[in-house]
């Protein structure tokens, strides 16, 4: 099976479109995972890097490794139940997470209604965020995917799917909340509430021209850290993404803008551009990513990767990422307490090596 068709398999495992509804008594079980190690070197050796600070100058497997299962069951021909459970590292221990737990009602050929614990519609890869097999990297571009530390919420959504002559149009609207979520900052976790969460996304998918996606989400955000001054503060997130894959050439690109009310939360703009070319079972690819804050603060990176399709559902991956920050911006690096208190954060320059395997079945 060609690699690009295998990626379609991963997407089908977690699809929300009406085409994948189950009949009464039928069930679908899938498993997915990543086993990987990563290392931080260069001038930033001795530092921590990443959303949870788990990339260090020691080879570690807890930053990227994860395991997940998903099961869907047809309660009736139009009503399904779905649950997804993952196990991922959180600092120095592993934690089980109930990522999805919802009921889905197929109202007609075009409309799907869901209620329960659902994935957010924040990013282009939000629906398959933990399924590393569904995207070319071992680690998603941190500059974009490190901006919002929320992967699910409790609430409802509606998905409208309309086949066109040249593509399929999907429109999603959602509403809900997320209570007592973890927010990682300065090497600590803080309780976070996301209230009045609403959002919408629109995607246009074509076999010939790729997929274009636009999404907007907003919520009232409260983080249990008085230094941040984020209490019932409005936050919004806009993303525009485009994917293309013709079986030989592959491209993934995304631009985002994050705003949070408060003096300690400057606006952020970020993007990445990725291109690759399949050569038999190999996929070399190159990504440039950039995250900008106010007053010239910036993190930028280049990532060179090489994937090998070991089996139709198993991919070996290796990556070298060179990342740096400018103008006293920590980016995804973890500054020391002294640097934070003195407001004297240095510029960082690091090299990250990641090796691993992604699989679905």
Secondary structure as a PSIPRED ss2 file (coil, helix, strand):
# PSIPRED VFORMAT (PSIPRED V4.0)

   1 X C   1.000  0.000  0.000
   2 X C   1.000  0.000  0.000
   3 X H   0.000  1.000  0.000
   4 X H   0.000  1.000  0.000
   5 X H   0.000  1.000  0.000
   6 X H   0.000  1.000  0.000
   7 X H   0.000  1.000  0.000
   8 X H   0.000  1.000  0.000
   9 X H   0.000  1.000  0.000
  10 X H   0.000  1.000  0.000
  11 X H   0.000  1.000  0.000
  12 X H   0.000  1.000  0.000
  13 X H   0.000  1.000  0.000
  14 X C   1.000  0.000  0.000
  15 X C   1.000  0.000  0.000
  16 X C   1.000  0.000  0.000
  17 X C   1.000  0.000  0.000
  18 X H   0.000  1.000  0.000
  19 X H   0.000  1.000  0.000
  20 X H   0.000  1.000  0.000
  21 X C   1.000  0.000  0.000
  22 X C   1.000  0.000  0.000
  23 X C   1.000  0.000  0.000
  24 X C   1.000  0.000  0.000
  25 X C   1.000  0.000  0.000
  26 X C   1.000  0.000  0.000
  27 X E   0.000  0.000  1.000
  28 X E   0.000  0.000  1.000
  29 X E   0.000  0.000  1.000
  30 X E   0.000  0.000  1.000
  31 X E   0.000  0.000  1.000
  32 X E   0.000  0.000  1.000
  33 X E   0.000  0.000  1.000
  34 X E   0.000  0.000  1.000
  35 X E   0.000  0.000  1.000
  36 X E   0.000  0.000  1.000
  37 X E   0.000  0.000  1.000
  38 X E   0.000  0.000  1.000
  39 X E   0.000  0.000  1.000
  40 X E   0.000  0.000  1.000
  41 X E   0.000  0.000  1.000
  42 X H   0.000  1.000  0.000
  43 X H   0.000  1.000  0.000
  44 X H   0.000  1.000  0.000
  45 X C   1.000  0.000  0.000
  46 X C   1.000  0.000  0.000
  47 X C   1.000  0.000  0.000
  48 X C   1.000  0.000  0.000
  49 X E   0.000  0.000  1.000
  50 X C   1.000  0.000  0.000
  51 X C   1.000  0.000  0.000
  52 X C   1.000  0.000  0.000
  53 X C   1.000  0.000  0.000
  54 X C   1.000  0.000  0.000
  55 X E   0.000  0.000  1.000
  56 X C   1.000  0.000  0.000
  57 X C   1.000  0.000  0.000
  58 X C   1.000  0.000  0.000
  59 X C   1.000  0.000  0.000
  60 X E   0.000  0.000  1.000
  61 X C   1.000  0.000  0.000
  62 X C   1.000  0.000  0.000
  63 X C   1.000  0.000  0.000
  64 X C   1.000  0.000  0.000
  65 X C   1.000  0.000  0.000
  66 X E   0.000  0.000  1.000
  67 X E   0.000  0.000  1.000
  68 X E   0.000  0.000  1.000
  69 X E   0.000  0.000  1.000
  70 X E   0.000  0.000  1.000
  71 X E   0.000  0.000  1.000
  72 X E   0.000  0.000  1.000
  73 X E   0.000  0.000  1.000
  74 X E   0.000  0.000  1.000
  75 X C   1.000  0.000  0.000
  76 X C   1.000  0.000  0.000
  77 X C   1.000  0.000  0.000
  78 X C   1.000  0.000  0.000
  79 X E   0.000  0.000  1.000
  80 X E   0.000  0.000  1.000
  81 X E   0.000  0.000  1.000
  82 X E   0.000  0.000  1.000
  83 X E   0.000  0.000  1.000
  84 X E   0.000  0.000  1.000
  85 X E   0.000  0.000  1.000
  86 X E   0.000  0.000  1.000
  87 X E   0.000  0.000  1.000
  88 X E   0.000  0.000  1.000
  89 X E   0.000  0.000  1.000
  90 X E   0.000  0.000  1.000
  91 X C   1.000  0.000  0.000
  92 X C   1.000  0.000  0.000
  93 X E   0.000  0.000  1.000
  94 X E   0.000  0.000  1.000
  95 X E   0.000  0.000  1.000
  96 X E   0.000  0.000  1.000
  97 X E   0.000  0.000  1.000
  98 X E   0.000  0.000  1.000
  99 X E   0.000  0.000  1.000
 100 X E   0.000  0.000  1.000
 101 X E   0.000  0.000  1.000
 102 X E   0.000  0.000  1.000
 103 X E   0.000  0.000  1.000
 104 X E   0.000  0.000  1.000
 105 X E   0.000  0.000  1.000
 106 X E   0.000  0.000  1.000
 107 X C   1.000  0.000  0.000
 108 X C   1.000  0.000  0.000
 109 X C   1.000  0.000  0.000
 110 X C   1.000  0.000  0.000
 111 X E   0.000  0.000  1.000
 112 X E   0.000  0.000  1.000
 113 X E   0.000  0.000  1.000
 114 X E   0.000  0.000  1.000
 115 X E   0.000  0.000  1.000
 116 X E   0.000  0.000  1.000
 117 X E   0.000  0.000  1.000
 118 X E   0.000  0.000  1.000
 119 X E   0.000  0.000  1.000
 120 X C   1.000  0.000  0.000
 121 X C   1.000  0.000  0.000
 122 X C   1.000  0.000  0.000
 123 X C   1.000  0.000  0.000
 124 X C   1.000  0.000  0.000
 125 X C   1.000  0.000  0.000
 126 X H   0.000  1.000  0.000
 127 X H   0.000  1.000  0.000
 128 X H   0.000  1.000  0.000
 129 X C   1.000  0.000  0.000
 130 X C   1.000  0.000  0.000
 131 X C   1.000  0.000  0.000
 132 X H   0.000  1.000  0.000
 133 X H   0.000  1.000  0.000
 134 X H   0.000  1.000  0.000
 135 X C   1.000  0.000  0.000
 136 X C   1.000  0.000  0.000
 137 X C   1.000  0.000  0.000
 138 X C   1.000  0.000  0.000
 139 X C   1.000  0.000  0.000
 140 X C   1.000  0.000  0.000
 141 X C   1.000  0.000  0.000
 142 X H   0.000  1.000  0.000
 143 X H   0.000  1.000  0.000
 144 X H   0.000  1.000  0.000
 145 X H   0.000  1.000  0.000
 146 X C   1.000  0.000  0.000
 147 X C   1.000  0.000  0.000
 148 X C   1.000  0.000  0.000
 149 X C   1.000  0.000  0.000
 150 X C   1.000  0.000  0.000
 151 X C   1.000  0.000  0.000
 152 X E   0.000  0.000  1.000
 153 X E   0.000  0.000  1.000
 154 X E   0.000  0.000  1.000
 155 X E   0.000  0.000  1.000
 156 X E   0.000  0.000  1.000
 157 X E   0.000  0.000  1.000
 158 X E   0.000  0.000  1.000
 159 X E   0.000  0.000  1.000
 160 X E   0.000  0.000  1.000
 161 X E   0.000  0.000  1.000
 162 X E   0.000  0.000  1.000
 163 X E   0.000  0.000  1.000
 164 X C   1.000  0.000  0.000
 165 X C   1.000  0.000  0.000
 166 X C   1.000  0.000  0.000
 167 X C   1.000  0.000  0.000
 168 X E   0.000  0.000  1.000
 169 X E   0.000  0.000  1.000
 170 X E   0.000  0.000  1.000
 171 X E   0.000  0.000  1.000
 172 X E   0.000  0.000  1.000
 173 X E   0.000  0.000  1.000
 174 X E   0.000  0.000  1.000
 175 X E   0.000  0.000  1.000
 176 X E   0.000  0.000  1.000
 177 X E   0.000  0.000  1.000
 178 X E   0.000  0.000  1.000
 179 X E   0.000  0.000  1.000
 180 X E   0.000  0.000  1.000
 181 X E   0.000  0.000  1.000
 182 X E   0.000  0.000  1.000
 183 X E   0.000  0.000  1.000
 184 X E   0.000  0.000  1.000
 185 X E   0.000  0.000  1.000
 186 X C   1.000  0.000  0.000
 187 X C   1.000  0.000  0.000
 188 X E   0.000  0.000  1.000
 189 X E   0.000  0.000  1.000
 190 X E   0.000  0.000  1.000
 191 X E   0.000  0.000  1.000
 192 X E   0.000  0.000  1.000
 193 X E   0.000  0.000  1.000
 194 X E   0.000  0.000  1.000
 195 X E   0.000  0.000  1.000
 196 X E   0.000  0.000  1.000
 197 X E   0.000  0.000  1.000
 198 X E   0.000  0.000  1.000
 199 X E   0.000  0.000  1.000
 200 X E   0.000  0.000  1.000
 201 X E   0.000  0.000  1.000
 202 X E   0.000  0.000  1.000
 203 X E   0.000  0.000  1.000
 204 X E   0.000  0.000  1.000
 205 X E   0.000  0.000  1.000
 206 X E   0.000  0.000  1.000
 207 X C   1.000  0.000  0.000
 208 X C   1.000  0.000  0.000
 209 X C   1.000  0.000  0.000
 210 X E   0.000  0.000  1.000
 211 X E   0.000  0.000  1.000
 212 X E   0.000  0.000  1.000
 213 X E   0.000  0.000  1.000
 214 X E   0.000  0.000  1.000
 215 X E   0.000  0.000  1.000
 216 X E   0.000  0.000  1.000
 217 X E   0.000  0.000  1.000
 218 X E   0.000  0.000  1.000
 219 X E   0.000  0.000  1.000
 220 X E   0.000  0.000  1.000
 221 X E   0.000  0.000  1.000
 222 X E   0.000  0.000  1.000
 223 X E   0.000  0.000  1.000
 224 X C   1.000  0.000  0.000
 225 X C   1.000  0.000  0.000
 226 X C   1.000  0.000  0.000
 227 X C   1.000  0.000  0.000
 228 X C   1.000  0.000  0.000
 229 X C   1.000  0.000  0.000
 230 X C   1.000  0.000  0.000
 231 X C   1.000  0.000  0.000
 232 X C   1.000  0.000  0.000
 233 X E   0.000  0.000  1.000
 234 X E   0.000  0.000  1.000
 235 X E   0.000  0.000  1.000
 236 X E   0.000  0.000  1.000
 237 X E   0.000  0.000  1.000
 238 X E   0.000  0.000  1.000
 239 X E   0.000  0.000  1.000
 240 X E   0.000  0.000  1.000
 241 X E   0.000  0.000  1.000
 242 X E   0.000  0.000  1.000
 243 X E   0.000  0.000  1.000
 244 X E   0.000  0.000  1.000
 245 X E   0.000  0.000  1.000
 246 X C   1.000  0.000  0.000
 247 X C   1.000  0.000  0.000
 248 X C   1.000  0.000  0.000
 249 X E   0.000  0.000  1.000
 250 X E   0.000  0.000  1.000
 251 X E   0.000  0.000  1.000
 252 X E   0.000  0.000  1.000
 253 X E   0.000  0.000  1.000
 254 X E   0.000  0.000  1.000
 255 X E   0.000  0.000  1.000
 256 X E   0.000  0.000  1.000
 257 X E   0.000  0.000  1.000
 258 X E   0.000  0.000  1.000
 259 X E   0.000  0.000  1.000
 260 X E   0.000  0.000  1.000
 261 X C   1.000  0.000  0.000
 262 X C   1.000  0.000  0.000
 263 X C   1.000  0.000  0.000
 264 X C   1.000  0.000  0.000
 265 X C   1.000  0.000  0.000
 266 X C   1.000  0.000  0.000
 267 X C   1.000  0.000  0.000
 268 X E   0.000  0.000  1.000
 269 X E   0.000  0.000  1.000
 270 X E   0.000  0.000  1.000
 271 X E   0.000  0.000  1.000
 272 X E   0.000  0.000  1.000
 273 X E   0.000  0.000  1.000
 274 X E   0.000  0.000  1.000
 275 X E   0.000  0.000  1.000
 276 X E   0.000  0.000  1.000
 277 X E   0.000  0.000  1.000
 278 X E   0.000  0.000  1.000
 279 X E   0.000  0.000  1.000
 280 X C   1.000  0.000  0.000
 281 X C   1.000  0.000  0.000
 282 X E   0.000  0.000  1.000
 283 X E   0.000  0.000  1.000
 284 X E   0.000  0.000  1.000
 285 X E   0.000  0.000  1.000
 286 X E   0.000  0.000  1.000
 287 X E   0.000  0.000  1.000
 288 X E   0.000  0.000  1.000
 289 X E   0.000  0.000  1.000
 290 X E   0.000  0.000  1.000
 291 X E   0.000  0.000  1.000
 292 X E   0.000  0.000  1.000
 293 X C   1.000  0.000  0.000
 294 X H   0.000  1.000  0.000
 295 X H   0.000  1.000  0.000
 296 X H   0.000  1.000  0.000
 297 X C   1.000  0.000  0.000
 298 X E   0.000  0.000  1.000
 299 X E   0.000  0.000  1.000
 300 X E   0.000  0.000  1.000
 301 X E   0.000  0.000  1.000
 302 X E   0.000  0.000  1.000
 303 X E   0.000  0.000  1.000
 304 X E   0.000  0.000  1.000
 305 X E   0.000  0.000  1.000
 306 X E   0.000  0.000  1.000
 307 X E   0.000  0.000  1.000
 308 X E   0.000  0.000  1.000
 309 X E   0.000  0.000  1.000
 310 X E   0.000  0.000  1.000
 311 X E   0.000  0.000  1.000
 312 X C   1.000  0.000  0.000
 313 X C   1.000  0.000  0.000
 314 X E   0.000  0.000  1.000
 315 X E   0.000  0.000  1.000
 316 X E   0.000  0.000  1.000
 317 X E   0.000  0.000  1.000
 318 X E   0.000  0.000  1.000
 319 X E   0.000  0.000  1.000
 320 X E   0.000  0.000  1.000
 321 X E   0.000  0.000  1.000
 322 X E   0.000  0.000  1.000
 323 X E   0.000  0.000  1.000
 324 X E   0.000  0.000  1.000
 325 X E   0.000  0.000  1.000
 326 X E   0.000  0.000  1.000
 327 X C   1.000  0.000  0.000
 328 X C   1.000  0.000  0.000
 329 X C   1.000  0.000  0.000
 330 X C   1.000  0.000  0.000
 331 X C   1.000  0.000  0.000
 332 X C   1.000  0.000  0.000
 333 X E   0.000  0.000  1.000
 334 X C   1.000  0.000  0.000
 335 X C   1.000  0.000  0.000
 336 X C   1.000  0.000  0.000
 337 X H   0.000  1.000  0.000
 338 X H   0.000  1.000  0.000
 339 X H   0.000  1.000  0.000
 340 X H   0.000  1.000  0.000
 341 X H   0.000  1.000  0.000
 342 X H   0.000  1.000  0.000
 343 X C   1.000  0.000  0.000
 344 X C   1.000  0.000  0.000
 345 X C   1.000  0.000  0.000
 346 X C   1.000  0.000  0.000
 347 X C   1.000  0.000  0.000
 348 X C   1.000  0.000  0.000
 349 X E   0.000  0.000  1.000
 350 X E   0.000  0.000  1.000
 351 X E   0.000  0.000  1.000
 352 X E   0.000  0.000  1.000
 353 X E   0.000  0.000  1.000
 354 X E   0.000  0.000  1.000
 355 X E   0.000  0.000  1.000
 356 X E   0.000  0.000  1.000
 357 X E   0.000  0.000  1.000
 358 X E   0.000  0.000  1.000
 359 X E   0.000  0.000  1.000
 360 X E   0.000  0.000  1.000
 361 X C   1.000  0.000  0.000
